Amino acid sequence: MNYSSLLAAAGVEAQALGASGGLLAATPINGATLGHVQTDSAPRIEEKIAAASAAFTAWRGVPGPQRGELVRQFGTLVRAHKSALAQLITLEAGKIASEGLGEVQEVIDICEYAVGLSRQLHGLTLPSERAGHHLLERWQPLGPVGIISAFNFPMAVWAWNASLALVCGDSILWKPSEKTPLCGIALHRLLEQVIAANEFAPRGLSQLIIGGRDAGAQLAAHSALPLISATGSTAMGRTVAQVVAARFGRSLLELGGNNAAVVTASADLALTLRAVVFAAAGTSGQRCTSLRRLFVQRAVYAQLVPQLRRVYATLSIGDPLSADTLMGPLIDAEAFNRMQAALVQARTAGATVHGGERVFPTDLDGGYYVRPALVELQSPIEVMQQETFAPILYVLPYERLDQAIAAQNAVRQGLSSAIFSNDLRETETFLSAAGSDCGIANVNCGTSGAEIGGAFGGEKETGGGREAGSDCWKAYMRRQTQSVNYSGALPLAQGVRFDIG
Ligand code: UN1
């Protein structure tokens, strides 16, 4: 199949990309090359950082609501190109059509959220202990923000950061994953169009950086960037965090998850089944919020797990561009090999593995398609500690809820979690201080598919960062405490006396 019309619709024609050199853009659908993308050299990245720094000094003086107007126009343009962008996501990341559309919708949603926010970047007025004084807290633009994003959400995660950073008065630099450069190019072109069309937006406000690990490292080490927001593996985040901390920069980390759900005896099993399959097999298990571990109360194990096995065995796997496909390919051979290695480890540890094998949809031989794997166990094994970015679901029976909660918390990561239950005591226990230790805890809905209105992120090796809704905008701003004396006298705080005569 020739994908050039899809590329053209998204504004990234293969001819314009170049025939050799740089980064190879490929589709996981059948492994075909889509084009070659020029990478940015270290000196070129340095220039882009300088341009973003210069743009910041102008942008921070533009009123917040006007900054919001830029993001409003960008969101509108994204909406107009929704289907072409969604198809590009499908082409380059392998997401099924509906999830591609969902991801672009997430971009639109966060833009609209940011527009509203541009009129609400509020501070505080606090009571001063000194007569005739005003004590204030005010949020100021922070500086150029470096954004490093991952292949699995090649547009939305950048948009969470970019839209908020822009309304907060920051300039931005984006290094998309080397596995999805075309998604980066296509989406960034739309933002560039909007910037070019608006006099009040300084040129250089948003920079796209194409490159690999070195390019990310260059951003992380650069003292001109007060904030680095990085999404990806825990190994990547550990390096970025240390480099950024060494220069007293801030990092906002969105790293690995190893998400679990607990199914109690009171659960609605039909609802649970749908939620579990979407969370564990959806996106071919390649979301940081994907469900990886399932703890099922022993009384309902024999009802739920055979149904899961049946659905897993019949789930439609194939071309993600076809409307009836529910599972597309893994991103590449490396992802497939990691999945197989994890399954070997599980079998060696005594687990019963259902599925997990490679499948070959017609005419798509170059793609890595797999049947999702269900791994049945009696107790946790070592391989469950790691986040394998593939559709593997470890399933274990449990007796008591406190044991299930302890088991779900007994991993190094802490992103998302869920309980399926119709018993208030169980759900409230799960949501209590003694319950889930994750950044996200859901009741009767799966671990993935969070809305943008809440803060997104997790604890422990997930990195502690929070992005998107709630008060996450504060990460993109500098907090300033201001004391104003309008009294004519000079009383000192804490009643200190200092009379110089
Ligand atoms: C990710 O996988 O990096 O909650 C982000 C979700 C999506 C975002 C996932 N809204 O699954």
Boltz pocket constraint, residues with backbone or C-beta under 6 A from the ligand:
constraints:
  - pocket:
      binder: B
      contacts: [[A, 106], [A, 150], [A, 152], [A, 153], [A, 157], [A, 231], [A, 286], [A, 287], [A, 288], [A, 289], [A, 447], [A, 448], [A, 449], [A, 450], [A, 451]]
      max_distance: 6.0
